[in-house]
Amino acid sequence: MRIPTHLILGFLGAGKTTAILDLLQRKPANETWAVLVNEFGEVGIDGALLASQGAVVREVPGGCMCCVAGLPMQMGLNMLIRQAQPDRLLIEPTGLGHPAQILETLGGEFYRDVLALQANICLVDPRRLEDPRVIGNLHFQDQVAAGDVLVANKTDLCSAEQVAAFWTWAEALEPPKRHLAQTHHGRLDPAWLEGSAGVPSFVAADAHAHRHDHSHTALAPHNPAVTGNRPWQHWANQGDGYYSLGWVIEPETRFETTRLYALLAQSRLARAKGVLRTEQGWLALNAVDGVLERYPISPQAANRLELIADGMLDAACFDMQLRDSVGSAGHGSLG
């Protein structure tokens, strides 16, 4: 029997990981669901959050998944299928990724008898529709095109006018969506997963055309899986006009929330996300365009943080600010 497979799409900060966590909590108890997750950077924050909820997770790190939709993605997907033998597969591409090559790989000859491509869900934060950088972004436009179900998320943070603008925009899309909905905190109806995936009409003349200029630079020796005897790992990544800085830090290090929040809420950052130990305990932190959300999580194997911007980031400056955010009781051997 072929595995029902879905893309959970959305631009930076739309709430994809939160939505997948919600779906996992409400899946049938007798089913195993697996998640293939990709992040723009190399830190693995989304993978860490999903794994902490008991999901079977494989990561394809570093750049948009379409850039690695060949051998790296297939290797990760094959290992995930063998490991989990899932009843359902969810795929979370980076918010800066284009879905065309992913769908081409999943629907290709190698997976034709293994995967059943079903409804793809695209999440949209209605507040971002006011930003011409988002509306004009080809990745955003084609993520929307690939979504069979289009969902306005984070509506609890939106004005009535912003929600109304989403509906006006969404109802005018051609071809029309199978289903339109609004929600908050990533709460999705599992029934939205049902039905075969449609055939997207991508906006870009060449759906594969975008800048494949991804690169990453280690700013300190690192191993994203563990910190080992390197307690402060730091590196940079760039591509598609965006830049990221990432850290993996030993779990004994604790951060002072006041300084940490000030760092993550800087307006120059398009996105900041992390799982970090603070004087208030372990927190998941997510900031989009300077608006910070946070919630408690279970203890993690390491502190992880990623900053993303659409302009160059001063790695040394941000590293110093992060080190200055370490609380007096949280200083270890920081390397």
C-alpha positions in Angstrom: 0.0 0.0 0.0 1.4 3.4 -1.0 2.1 5.9 1.8 -0.1 9.0 1.9 2.3 11.9 1.5 1.8 15.7 2.0 3.8 18.9 1.8 3.3 21.4 4.6 4.2 24.6 3.0 4.6 28.3 4.0 6.9 31.2 3.9 9.3 32.1 6.7 7.5 32.1 10.1 4.1 30.9 8.8 3.9 28.3 11.5 4.6 25.0 9.7 6.4 23.2 12.5 3.7 24.2 15.0 1.0 22.9 12.6 2.8 19.6 12.2 3.2 19.2 16.0 -0.6 19.8 16.3 -1.3 17.1 13.6 1.0 14.6 15.3 -0.8 15.1 18.6 -4.1 14.3 16.9 -3.1 11.4 14.6 -4.8 8.0 15.1 -3.1 6.2 18.0 -2.5 3.1 16.0 -0.7 4.9 13.2 3.0 5.9 12.8 3.6 9.2 11.1 7.0 10.3 9.9 8.3 13.8 9.0 11.0 14.8 6.5 12.1 18.3 7.5 14.4 20.8 5.7 15.7 24.1 7.1 17.5 26.9 5.4 20.4 26.7 7.9 22.1 23.8 9.4 21.0 23.9 13.0 18.1 21.5 13.0 15.7 23.4 15.3 12.5 22.1 13.7 13.8 18.6 13.7 14.6 18.9 17.4 11.1 20.1 18.2 9.4 17.4 16.2 11.6 14.6 17.6 10.8 15.8 21.1 7.1 15.0 20.4 7.9 11.4 19.5 7.8 11.8 15.7 10.1 9.8 13.5 12.1 12.6 11.9 14.8 12.8 9.2 16.5 16.1 8.3 17.8 17.5 5.0 19.8 20.5 6.3 21.4 23.4 4.6 19.5 25.4 1.9 16.2 24.9 0.3 15.1 21.3 -0.2 14.7 21.8 -4.0 18.4 22.4 -4.2 19.0 19.1 -2.6 16.0 17.2 -4.0 18.3 14.8 -5.8 20.5 12.4 -3.9 20.5 14.1 -0.4 16.7 14.2 -0.2 16.3 10.7 -1.6 18.8 9.3 0.9 17.0 11.0 3.8 13.6 9.9 2.5 14.6 6.3 1.9 16.1 6.0 5.4 13.0 7.5 6.9 10.7 5.1 5.1 12.8 2.1 6.1 13.2 3.2 9.7 9.6 4.3 10.4 7.5 2.3 7.8 5.0 5.1 8.3 1.3 5.1 7.7 1.6 8.8 6.6 4.5 11.0 5.6 4.6 14.8 6.1 7.3 16.9 4.4 8.2 20.3 5.7 10.4 22.2 3.2 12.2 25.4 4.2 10.1 28.6 4.0 12.6 29.8 1.3 12.2 26.7 -0.9 10.4 26.1 -4.1 8.1 23.0 -4.2 8.5 22.2 -7.9 11.5 19.9 -7.8 10.3 18.3 -4.6 7.0 17.3 -6.2 8.8 16.1 -9.3 11.1 13.9 -7.2 8.2 12.5 -5.1 6.1 11.8 -8.2 8.9 10.3 -10.2 9.4 6.8 -11.3 11.4 5.7 -8.2 8.6 6.6 -5.7 5.5 6.0 -7.9 4.7 2.7 -6.3 5.8 3.8 -2.8 4.2 7.2 -2.2 0.6 8.5 -2.8 0.8 12.3 -3.2 -2.2 13.7 -1.4 -3.4 17.1 -0.3 -0.7 19.7 0.3 -1.4 22.4 2.9 0.0 25.9 2.6 0.0 28.2 5.6 -0.1 32.0 5.3 0.3 34.6 8.0 -2.2 37.3 6.8 0.1 40.0 8.2 2.8 39.1 5.7 0.4 39.9 2.8 1.1 43.6 3.6 4.8 43.1 2.8 5.6 43.6 -0.9 8.8 41.6 -0.4 6.6 38.5 0.5 3.9 39.0 -2.1 6.4 39.5 -4.8 8.6 36.6 -3.8 8.4 33.7 -6.4 8.9 31.1 -3.7 5.9 32.4 -1.8 3.8 32.6 -4.9 4.6 29.0 -5.9 4.2 27.7 -2.4 0.7 29.1 -2.6 0.2 27.6 -6.0 1.2 24.1 -4.7 -1.2 24.2 -1.8 -4.4 22.4 -2.3 -5.6 23.7 1.0 -4.7 27.3 1.9 -4.9 28.3 5.6 -4.6 31.7 7.2 -2.6 31.0 10.4 -1.9 33.2 13.4 -5.2 34.9 13.0 -5.3 35.6 16.8 -2.4 38.0 16.1 -4.1 39.7 13.1 -6.6 42.6 12.9 -10.0 41.9 11.5 -8.9 43.9 8.4 -5.9 41.7 7.9 -8.0 38.5 8.1 -10.5 40.0 5.7 -7.7 41.0 3.3 -6.6 37.3 3.3 -10.0 36.1 2.3 -10.3 38.6 -0.5 -6.9 37.7 -1.8 -7.4 33.9 -1.4 -10.8 33.8 -3.0 -9.4 35.6 -6.1 -6.7 33.0 -6.7 -6.8 31.1 -10.0 -7.3 28.2 -10.1 -9.4 28.2 -7.0 -8.2 26.3 -4.0 -9.9 23.0 -2.9 -10.4 24.5 0.6 -9.8 27.8 2.3 -9.7 28.1 6.1 -8.4 30.2 8.9 -6.9 29.1 12.2 -4.4 30.0 15.0 -1.6 28.3 16.8 -1.2 26.0 13.7 -4.4 24.0 14.5 -5.3 22.1 11.3 -8.2 19.7 10.7 -6.8 16.3 9.8 -9.6 15.9 7.3 -7.9 18.6 5.2 -5.2 16.0 4.4 -7.6 13.8 2.5 -7.8 13.8 -1.3 -5.3 13.6 -4.1 -2.8 16.4 -4.7 -3.7 18.7 -7.5 -1.4 19.7 -10.4 0.0 23.1 -9.5 0.1 26.0 -12.0 3.4 27.6 -10.9 3.8 31.4 -11.3 7.4 31.3 -12.4 7.9 30.6 -16.2 10.6 28.2 -15.1 9.6 26.6 -11.8 13.1 25.6 -11.2 14.6 29.0 -11.8 16.1 30.6 -8.7 19.6 31.3 -7.5 21.4 28.2 -6.4 24.1 30.1 -4.6 23.9 28.3 -1.2 27.0 28.1 0.8 27.9 27.7 4.4 31.0 28.7 6.4 32.0 27.2 9.7 32.8 30.1 12.1 33.9 27.6 14.8 34.3 23.8 14.6 30.9 22.2 14.6 28.9 19.1 14.5 25.2 19.8 14.3 24.3 16.5 15.9 26.2 16.9 19.2 28.3 19.5 20.9 30.8 17.0 22.3 33.9 18.8 23.5 33.1 21.8 21.4 30.6 23.6 23.5 30.0 26.7 21.3 29.5 25.9 17.6 28.8 28.7 15.2 28.5 28.9 11.4 26.9 30.9 8.5 24.8 30.0 5.5 23.5 32.0 2.5 21.4 31.5 -0.6 18.5 32.9 -2.6 19.4 36.4 -1.3 19.0 35.4 2.4 21.7 34.9 5.0 21.7 32.9 8.2 23.8 32.5 11.3 23.4 29.3 13.4 24.7 28.0 16.8 24.7 24.7 18.6 25.7 25.2 22.2 26.1 22.8 25.1 22.9 22.3 27.1 24.5 23.4 30.4 24.6 27.0 29.1 21.7 29.1 30.3 20.6 32.4 28.8 19.2 35.5 30.4 15.8 36.1 28.8 15.8 39.9 28.8 19.0 40.1 26.8 18.1 37.2 24.6 14.7 38.6 23.7 16.2 41.9 22.7 18.6 40.1 20.4 16.0 38.0 18.7 13.5 40.8 18.2 15.8 43.0 16.2 13.9 44.4 13.2 16.8 43.6 10.8 16.0 39.9 11.2 13.4 38.3 8.9 13.3 35.3 11.2 14.9 34.1 14.5 14.1 30.7 16.0 15.7 28.6 18.7 15.4 26.1 21.5 17.3 27.6 24.4 17.8 27.0 28.1 17.0 30.1 30.1 16.6 31.0 33.8 12.9 30.3 33.2 13.6 26.8 31.8 13.9 25.5 28.3 12.0 27.6 25.8 11.1 27.4 22.1 11.5 30.9 20.6 10.2 32.2 17.3 10.5 35.8 16.0 9.2 37.0 12.7 10.0 40.6 11.7 10.7 41.6 15.3 7.5 40.0 16.8 8.6 37.3 19.4 6.6 34.2 20.4 7.8 31.8 23.1 6.6 28.7 24.9 8.1 26.1 27.3 9.5 22.8 26.0 11.1 19.7 27.5 14.8 19.7 28.1 16.9 19.4 24.9 20.2 17.8 24.0 21.6 21.2 23.1 20.8 24.9 22.8 20.1 25.7 19.1 19.6 29.1 17.5 19.2 30.4 13.9 18.9 33.9 12.7 17.8 34.7 9.1 17.9 38.0 7.2 17.6 39.3 3.7 20.8 41.2 4.1 24.3 40.4 5.3 24.7 39.7 9.1 27.7 40.6 11.1 28.6 37.2 12.4 31.1 38.4 15.0 28.7 41.1 16.3 25.8 38.7 16.7 28.1 36.1 18.3 29.2 38.6 20.9 25.6 39.6 21.6 24.6 36.0 22.1 27.6 35.4 24.5 26.6 38.5 26.4 23.1 37.0 26.8 24.5 34.1 28.8 23.4 34.4 32.4 25.9 34.6 35.2 24.8 31.1 36.4 25.1 29.7 32.9 28.7 30.3 32.0 30.5 27.1 31.1 33.5 26.4 28.9 32.2 28.3 25.9 35.1 27.8 23.6 
